[in-house]
Amino acid sequence: MSQAVRKRNTATKKQSNSDSTVFGGDDKNSNYKNNNINNSNNKVNDEFDDNNGKLKSGVGLDKDPEQKYWLALVFVTILAIYTRFTKLGTPNKVVFDEVHFGKFASYYLERTYFFDLHPPFAKLLIAFVGWLVGYNGKFKFDAIGDSYIENNVPYIAYRSLLAIQGTAIIPVMFLTMKTLGFNVAACLLSSIIVCFDNAQVADSRLILLDATLILSVAATIFCYSKFSIYRKQPFTQKWWKWLISTGVSLSCVISTKYVGVFTFFTIGIAVLHELWFLLDYRKGLTLQQFGKHFFARLWALIILPFTIYLFWFYLHFAILTKSGPGDAFMSAEFQETLLESPLAQHSKDVQYYDEITIKHKDTGAFLHSHLHDYPLRYEDGRISSNLQQVTCVIEDDAKNDENNVWQIVPVIAEDDGKKGKSVFTNDVVRFKHKGTGGFLLTHDVASPLKATNEEFTVVYNETASNRYNETLFRLRLNVPGSNPKKQNQRKKVSTMATELRILHMDTVVAMWTHDDELLPEWAFQQQEVSGNKKIQDKDNIWTFDSITNLAEHDSRSKYIPKKIKKIPFLKKWWELQGLMFHHNNQLSSSHPFASQPDAWPLALSGVSFYNNNEEKKQIFFHGNVIGFWLEVCFLSVYVGILLADQITLRRNYHLLNDKARSRLYNTLGFLFIGWAAHYLPFFLMNRQKFLHHYLPAHLIAALFTGGLVEFICTNNSNDFNRSSPQSKKIKMTVLVSLASIGIIWFFFYFRPITYGDVSLTPAEVQKRQWLDIKLHYAK
């Protein structure tokens, strides 16, 4: 890119730059040498009037009058209102992922803690609407097809929020194109591509997060485009206004979904490009002045967005103060900060000689033993100890089965026979099985299912005495993400609350179980328990679940309300971040409607959102094929133009004038990079992927398409007499009209499966099964 720019600067310079260049610093007038950094009277780019940010005439095609822009803006906004708000109450039942995001809004309204993979901003907005209309959050959106009417849910208010956001995307796009210096026809084409896209419309009418995400992306591109106008007025009021607005918009993107990081990449590339040119000594900036530019962008585009992002999490924790369905995902320490938490109510300090149940955190199974031995030989011919089996079972009432109960016993050196001594983490203890009277032991014998792990068993009397060292276990505190020193600290062990690794002293393995493969019939298909040599594995965690032998006179048997604990906000945020990223990465299983990125740009497939079997109505999420294919065509044409320009430049042929090359590499280049940054990274992801992940890239591709159509219909050569401006404008009008007619026709043809309000015959359904789209009720 920079090479082409340098070449352009050596070419004839009879004309001023033609448009707002989002990639800044490389036009012929970008001379900072005489700029006073704090002087607000500097001039804007030559193609703009001094301080009003309006383009002068003679940029690209002949500029349309201002009144024409505003009439077109009103027109396309009315179209957006129509497409988003028509039949907003249909269907009056839960649709697709409304089961998640409607449910989360209800949890917010009840202040009940939940866990989700996405940041809280958009969900808080939805809940705020529920609060405004006085809804109590009683309905939990449990299943697709549940009736909103029967459950008195203000679903139209919820959907209206998203419809308003979906509508706002269109005028923001139009104004972005206007800001970048494009003609009314180009502004209309970009807006119509998204306004009448079936996927964009469907996602803007339901209780989902995508409308918030896409509006935030659109606002970011718009604000940075406005900022580019005032690039030559550094540190003035308008410069700061649009730079800060870009940062706020970025915060909304990343606070809605983590794919918003792609928007940071887009703006980051543009900022780095500009800073690189500012660093050039020929720009006349001292290092101190350059530092001001750098730190202004650092503050506005990274620190400020991150601070706002943290604020939404702070609000999230401040609202969700009650125990709820998200408790199980969090650490015991976190759970004790919630009101009405089972941990806060029922957790009790563990003392020596207590009889306890021991629960595995990941599988929820209880440590168990019974009067049955391992077979002498396993199915693969390996020999076992032929001693008593130790397994894990899942039971609702585990404490009433003696085979699940273990007495915690101190080591002989510390056993004075007195009761009432508390158990601490890092203590060395023994476990005596209540059901059979033996002691838990592990030794260097391979376990039944995992040949690399050690077998657990129970031994009695003299054997237990002779093998005393093999019955010793250390209670190691689990502190997620901490250093080993914190894991060695002594802390009172409490039921349900203290997460432990139970480490064998003699062979240094961690007690472990798993449910991916069960033991054979000889062990009643229960879970295997074995010694795991990988001590730090996350699935080695256990808790003491309950104490079964509390006497009535024991003070611990009486419920005493406990103080709700407090932990620092950043510690809570850090724990939640780790869990969100971990569970995001776990979304790798197959899904019937998942698709790969190579299918998205051509709208080859979609997702079934809703089916009404009685009335044969359905909502199928799919893109506007004509709009999607049009974008791909122009993206491909752009790559061809770039290659042709670079090849001709190598032979010293300057087919494009300065203005055209500036627009091609800077403005259109910025939009092309934005599309690529929002699309190509999905090829590197192993998680589940769906068509809706492409919508931000589709938005930017729509902006790009309108811009490239105008570029093609503009006289870009150095021969100004080659064709008349009027013929170019007619060509532009015809091209935009044909594209718009095709896009709008497709939208209305597929309208019945976008709104789900019309029953189609099987023949009509079959006619709409384009490409790989598979619809219901085709037979």
N, C-alpha and C positions, 0 to 999 in steps of 0.2 A: 504493500500500500504506500509506504513512504517513498519507495523508489519512483512510483508513478507520480507522486506529488512533486518530487524534485524535478522530474522531467517536465511536468506541467509548468513549473515556475520559470523554465527556460524558454517556453514557447511564447508566442505573441500574446501580449496582454492589453488588448484594446478595449476589453470590457471588464466590468466589475463582476464580482462573484454573483451567482444567480440565485442562491437559496441559503436557508439556514443550515449551516453545516454542524451536525451534532458532534462529529469528530472534529475537535477544534484545533486551532493553532497552526494550520497549514495553508491558509489562504494568503493571497498576496498582501492583504492589508493587516495581517496579524503581527504587527510590529509593536512590541511593548516597550521599546526603548525609551520613548518619550512619555510613557504613561506615568502619571502619579498614582500610586496604588490607592491612596485615600481620596483621590479626586473624583467626585461623582459627576463631573461634567464631561467625562470621556464620551466619545461617540461609539455607537453600536456598529455592528458589521455594516459595510457599505450598502448592502441591499435593504437595510432597515432604516426607518426614520429614527431620529435621535433617541427619544426616550419612550416612545409609545409602543415599541415592539411590532409595528406594522410593516409589512413588506412594501417596498416601492414597486412601481410598475416595471415591466420589462424583464421579469424573472421567469424563466421557463416559457410556457405559453403566456400570451397576454393575460395579465391578471384580471380576474373578474371583479366587478365592483363589490364593495363591502356589503351592500344591501343584499346582493345575490347569495353571499355566504350565509347570512343570517336567515334568509328565507329557506335555503336548502337545509340548514341546521334544524329549524323548526319542523320542516317536513319529515326529515329522517327520524327525528325524535318522536313524532306522532306515530310513525310506523313502528318504532321500537315499543312504545306504550301498547299499541294494538297487539303485537306478537307476544308480549310478555304477560299482559293482563287478561287477554281473552280466555274465557273458560277457566279462570284461575281456581275456582272451587271444584273443578273436575279433574280427577275423581275425588269424591269426598271420603276417601279411604287412605290408609298408610301406603305410600309408594316407595319401593326400593330402599335406599339408605336413609329415608326419613325415620326408619326404625332406630337408627343410631342417633342422629343429630336432634330429632325431636325428643328422644329419651334423655339426651344430655341436657337439653333445655329444662326438662322437668326436674332433673336432679339439681340443677342450679336453683330453681325456684324453691325446692325443698331443702336446699343447702346440704345435700347428701353427697358424700365423696364418691367420685367415679374415676375411672382410668380410661384415657383415650390416647391414640397415637399422634393426634394433631394438637398444635398449640391452641390456646383458648379464645383468641380474639373473636373469630366469626361465631363461635358457639355462645360467647357472652352476648353478642349482638342479638342472636335469636332469643336467648333467655330474656334479654332486656325488653323485647317486644311483648313476650308473655307477661312480664311484670307490669308493663304499661297498661295492658288490657285487663289486669287483675286476675290472671289465671293462677291456679294454685299448684299446677304440676302433677295433679293426681294421676292422669293418664300417662302410661309408660311406653307407648308405641311398641308393644311387644312383638307384633307380627305384621307383615305386609298384608293388606286387605282389611285390617281392623277399622271399624267405622269411626270417623271423627264426629259425625252427627250424634250417634248414640251416646258418645262419651263426653259431649259438650266441650270439644277442644277448639280453641280459636285458631284453627289451621289456616284460615284465609289471612288472618293478621300475620302469621308466621310467613306464609308464602309471599305476602305483599312486600315484606322486607326484601326478600331475594329478587322479586320482580322489579322493585324500584332500583336495586343495584344493577340488575341485568339491563334495565332501560338506560341507566346512566352511562353504561359502557359505550353506547353508540354516540352520544354527543361528545364524550371525551375523545373517542377515536377521531371524530370529525374535526374537533378543535386541534388535535395533535397534527393531523394532516395540514390544516390551515397554518399552524405555527411553523411547520417545516416548509411552507412556501408553495404548496401544491394547489392546483386549480380546483374549482368547485366540483367538476366532474370526477376528479381523482378522489376528493374527499367523500363524495357520494358512493363511489364504487367500494372503497374500503369499508365504509359504514354498512352498506347493504350486504356485503359478504357475511358480516357477523350478525346483522339485524335479522336476516332470513336464514340463518344456519339452524338446522333442526336440533343439533346437539346443544348449541349455545342457548337456544330458546328453552329446551327441556330442562337444562341445568339451572335456568334462571327462574323457573316457575315452581320449584319444589324446595323442601326444607333441606338444603344441602349447603356445602361450604364453597362450591365452585364459583358462584356469582360474586361472592366477596373477594375471592382470590383473583379472578379475572379483572374485576373492576380495579383492584389494587395494582395489578400489573399495568393496566391501561393508564391509570393515574400516574404511575412512576414514569412511563415513557413520555407522557404529556409534560409533566413537570420538568424532566430533564431537557426536553426539547425547548421549553420556555427558557430554562436556564441558559441554554446555548445561545440564545439571542443576546443575552447581556454578558457574554463572555468577555467582551472588551470593556466592561464597566466593573472591574473586580471590586468587591467589598462595598458596593453601593447597596442601597435598600432593596432594589429589585433583584440584584444578584443574589443577595442573602435569602430573599423571600423564596425564590424558586429553587435554590440549592437546598434549603431547609425543607421545602415542600417535597422535594425528591426523597429526602431522608425519611420523612414521615410516611410517605407512600411505601417506601421500601419496608418500613417497620410493619405496615399493615399486611404486606405480602408474606413476610417471614413469620408473622404472628398468626397467620391463617393456616398455612401448610408449609412443611419444610422444603417442598419443591420450590418455594419462593427463593431459595438460595440461587437458583438459576437467573432470577432477575438481578440479584446482586452481581453475578458474573457479567451480565450484559452491561450494567451501568459501570461496573468496575473496569471493563475493557475500555469503554469510552473515556473514563477518567484517567486511566493510565496513559492512553494515547495523548490526551491533552497535556498531561503533566510532562510527558516526554518532550513535547515541543516547547513547553515553557522552560524546560531545563536548558535548552539551546542558548548559548551565550549571545547569539545574534538577536534574541528576543529582548535583550537589555535588562533582564531581571537579575538583581543581586541574589546571592544564596539566601539572604535573610528574607527577601521578598518572595522567592520561590518557596521557602519554608512556610510562609504565611498561607500561600495557596494550598500547599500540601496539608497542613494541619486544619485549615478550614474545611477541606473535603473529608479529612479523617473524622473530624468532629461531627459534621452534618450527615455523612453517609454511612458511618459505622457506629460511632459512640452513641449518637442520638437515637438511631433506630434500635440499637441493642438495649438502651435504657427503656424505651417505650415497650419493647418486647418483654423485658423483665417485669414492667408494670402490669401487664395483662396476667402474668403468672402470679404476681402478688395479689391481684384482685381475685384470681382463681382460688388461691388458698384461703383468702379472707372470707370468701363466700361459702366454700365447701368445708364447713366446720363439723359436720356430723358424720358418724360412721356410715359406710355404705358399701355398695358392690365393688368399689375400687380398693377396698382395704387389703385384700389378699395379694395385690400386686406390690404393696409397699412393705418396707421393713417394719419390724415390731416397734422400733423407736418412733417411726413416723405415725403408726397407727395409734400410739398412745397420746398423740396430739389431738385426736378427734373426739368430739362429744359422743356419748352413748356408745363408745367403742367396747366391744366384748373384752378387749384387752384391758381397758381401763376399769371395767366392772369386775371381771372375773380372774384377772391375773393374780397369782399368789406366790410369795417367796417359797422356794423349795428348801427343805431341811433334810439332813441325813436321816435315814430310816423311813422317809416318806415312800409310799408306794405310788408309782407314777405310770402314766402311759406316755410313750415316746413316738412322736409323729414326724414323718418325713415331709419337708416343706413342699417339694415339687409334686409329689404324687398323692399326698394326703393320706398315705397308708401308715398303719401302726405296726411297730416292732412286735413280733409274735413268735411264740415257740409252742411246741406240743410234743406229746409222747410218741413221736414217730421219728425214725432214724433216716439218714441219707442212705440210699442203696449202696451196696458195696462197690458196684460198678455202674457207671452211667451209660447212656445209650451209645456214646462214642468210644466206650471201652476204658475210659479213665477210671482210676480207683479213688474213692472218697475215704473219709475217716470212718464212715459207717456210724457216726455219732448223731446226737439229737439234732433235728432240723431247727433252723432259725429262719423265719420268713417275715413277710410283711402282708398285712391284710387291710382291706378297707371296710370298716364297719361304722354304722351310725352311732352305735352305743358301745364303743370299744371298751370303756372302763368297766363294764359289767361282765366282761369275759376275762377270767383270771389269767388266761394264756397271753393276754395283751398287757399284763401288769408286771412292773419290775420295781424292786426295792433298790433305792440308791444307798450304797454302803460305803463308809470311809475305808481308806487303806488301814491295815492293821496298826501301823505305827502311830496313827492319829485317832484310833478308835478307843475311847475311854468308856464306851457304853452309854454315854449320856445322849439324850435326844434334845432337839431344839437348836442344834447348830446349823447355821445357814450354809448352803452350798454356793460356792463362788466359781466363776469362770476361771479357767487355768488350774482348777483342782484336779487331782488324780482320784478316781473313784472306781467302784465295782458295781455291777448290776446283777442282782439276785432275782431269778425268775420266780414269781409267786406261784404260778400254776404247777411247776414241777420241782421247785426248790433248788435248782442248780444255778451256777454262775455263768454269765455270758463270757465267751472266749472266742478269739480268732487266732489262727495259726497258719503256718506255711503249707497249706493244702489248697489245691485249686478249687474254686467254687464251681457249682454245678453248670452254670451257663457261661461264665466268663473265666476262661482258663488262666488268664493273666491276673485275676483277682483272688483274694484269699477267702476261704470258707469260714463262716460263722457257725458256732455251735454252742451247746450248753453242757457243762461238766459238773460232777457232784463230788461231795465228801472228800475222800482221800485224793482223788484225781484233781479236784479243785485246789487242794492244799499243795500238792506236788507241782502243779502248773500255775501257781499263784501269780507269777509275773505276767503270764499270758491272759490274765483276767483283769488287768489294769488298763483303764482308759482315761485320757485327759480331755476335759471339757474346754475346747478352744472357742472363744467368742468369735462370731462371724461379724465383721465390720466391712460391708461392701466398699470396695475401692480404696481401702485403707492400707497403710503400711503395716508390716508384721508387728511392730511395737504395740500398736493399738490392739491387735488381736491377742496379745499376751497380758492385757490388763485384767485385774481382778474386779469382778462386778457380781453382785448378787444375782443368782439365777432365779428367774420367775417363770411360772407356767405361761405358755402361749407367747410370751413377750421376748424371751432371750433366745436368739438364734445361735445354734452351736454346731461345731464340727466335733464329732466324737472320734478321737484319735487313739489308735492302739499304741501303747507305750513300747511294747516289745518289738513289733515289726514295722511300726510307723506307717500305718495305712489308715484311711478314713472309712468309717462305716457308711455304706451306700446301698441304695436300692433303686430299682428301675421297673417301669411297667411296659416297655416296648416288647418284651418277651417274657412269658410266664413259665413257671416251673411245670413239669409234667404232672400226670395224675397222682404219682406217688407223693407229691407235695400239695395235692388238692388245687393245682393251678394257682397257687399263691405267688407273690412276688419274691424273687430271690434277694437275699441280703448278702453282701460280700464286702471285702476290704479293698478299697480303691487306692492304688498307689499315687494317684494324682490328687494330692490332698487339697489343692486350691480350687478344684472343680466346683462350679456354682451349685451343682446338684448334690453336694455332700451335706446339705444343711438339714438339721433336725431341731425340733423344739420339744420340751416336756409339756405335754398338752394338758394334763389334769392330775390332781392328787386324789387318790381314791380312798385313803384311810384317815381323813381328817376327823378327829373326835369333836363332839359338840362343844367341849370346854376349850378347844383350841381356838385362840383368838382369830386365826386365819379363816375359820369356818363362818365367821360373821362378816357380812358385807359392809364395808366402810367405804363410802364414796371417796374416790381418789381424785387428787388434783390432776387436771388435764396438763400434760407436760407441754413445754414449748421448746422448739428447736429453731435455730436461725433460718430466716427465709432462704438464703442462698444455699444452705445445706439441703433444705427440702427441694428446692429447684434443681439442684445438681442430681439428687437421687431420682427425681422424676425424669430428668433429661436422659439419664442412663437407661432407665426402663423403657422410655419411648423409643429410643434408637434401637435398643435390643429387640423389642417386639416388632418394630418396623422391619428389621432384618429377618425376622422369623416368618414373614409373609411370603413364603416361597412355594407353598403348596399350589397344586393346580386348581383352577377355577373354570367352570364351564363358559364364562363370558370374558375371561382374561384374553388379552391379545398382545401381540408383539409390536414394537414400534414401527417395523417396516410396513405394517398394515394400516397405520393411522393416516398418513398424508393422503391416501387415496380412498379413505373411508370404506375400506373393504368389509368391515363387520361392525357390530354394535353390541348393545347390552339390553336384555329384556328387563324393563323396569316394573311393569305391572300387567296383570292379566285378569280379565273379568270373564270367567268361563260361562256365566249365565247369559250375558249380553254379547259375548264374543268381541269385547273391546280390549285394546292393549296399548301400552306405551312402550315404544322401542327406541332406545337411545342410539342415534346414528347421525353422522354428519351429512351436510348438504353435498352430495357427490359432485355436482357441477362446481360449486364454490371451492371445494377441496381440490379438485383436479385443476381448476383454473390457477390456484395458488402454486401447485406443483409445476405447472407449465411455466409460469413466470419466474419461479425460483430457478428452474433449469435454464431459461433464456438468459437470466442474469449471469449465471456462471459462464455461459457461452460468450456473452458480451465482454466480460472481464478477460477471458482468455484471448479473444480477438484483439482487444485493446492492447494487452501486454505483448502479443506477438507483433502487432504493427508498430508499437513503440520500439521494439528491438530493431526494426528496420528503418527507424526514424520517420515513420509516417504518423502524423498527428491528425487522425480522422475526427477526434472529438475536440471541441473547444474547451477553454478553461472552465467555463461555467458547467458544462455537461460533465466533465471529468470530476469536478468537485462534488456534484450531486451524486454521481455514480459511486464514487469511492467513500464519500463521507456520509451523506444522509441515507442513501440506499444501503451502503455498506453497514451502517449502524443497525438498520432494521434487519438485514440479512444475518448479521452476527447474533442479534437478539433472537431470531427464529432458531438458529442453530444451537444457541446456548440453552434454549428451553426444550429442545427436541433430542439432540444427539446424546446427551448424558444418559437417557433411558436405555440405550443399548448396553451400557455398562452395569446396569442394575439387575440383580438376581431376583428381586422381589416380584410379587404379582403386579401386572401392569394392565391398565384399562384405557379405553379410548378417551375418557375424560382427562387423562394426564396430558393429552395433546392440545387441549383447548387454549392454554396460554400461548403456545407456539402458533396455533391457528390464528389467534388474534393479531399477533405481530406479523404473520405472513399476509394477513388481509391488509394491514397498513402498507407493507412492502409492495403488494400487488397493485394497489392504487397508484403508488408512487412510480413504479416501473412502467405502468401503462402510460402515464403522462410523459415519462422520459422517452419512451419509444415514439410517442406522438409529437415530440418537440424537435425542432431543428437543432441538432447537437453538433453539427459539423462547423468548420470554419468558413464554409461557403454560405453566406447569409442570404443569397439569392436563389438557393437551391429549390425552395418551395415556399409558398405564401403561408403566413401564420393562419389565415382563415381556413385553408385546406387542412392544415394540421389540426385545427380545432374541430372541424367537421369529422375528421378521422377519429379523434378522441371521443367525440359525442357518440358516434356510431358504435365504437368498440365498447364503451361503457354501457350503452343502452342494450346491446345484444347480451352482454354478460349479465346485466341486472335482470333482464327478462328471463333468461335461463335459470338463474338462481331463484328468483321469486316463483317461477313455475314449479320447480322441484319442491320448494318448501310447501306450497299448497297441495301438490300431488301427494306428498307424504304427510300432510297435516293430520289425517285421522289417527296415525300411529305416533304422532308427536304429542297431541293433546289427549288422546284416549277417550274421545267423546263421541265417536261414530263407529257403528258396527259395519264391517266390511264383509262381503261375501267371500267364500274361498277363492273364487276367480280373481276378485279384486286384490286379495292378499297376495296371491301368487304373482300378480303383475308388479308388486312392490318389492319382490325378493330380488333386488339388484345385487350384483357381485356376490359376496359371501353372506349377505343378510338373510337370516333364517327367522321367519316370523311364525307366530302361533296362528292357529285356525286357518291354515292353508289347505286343509282337507275337509 
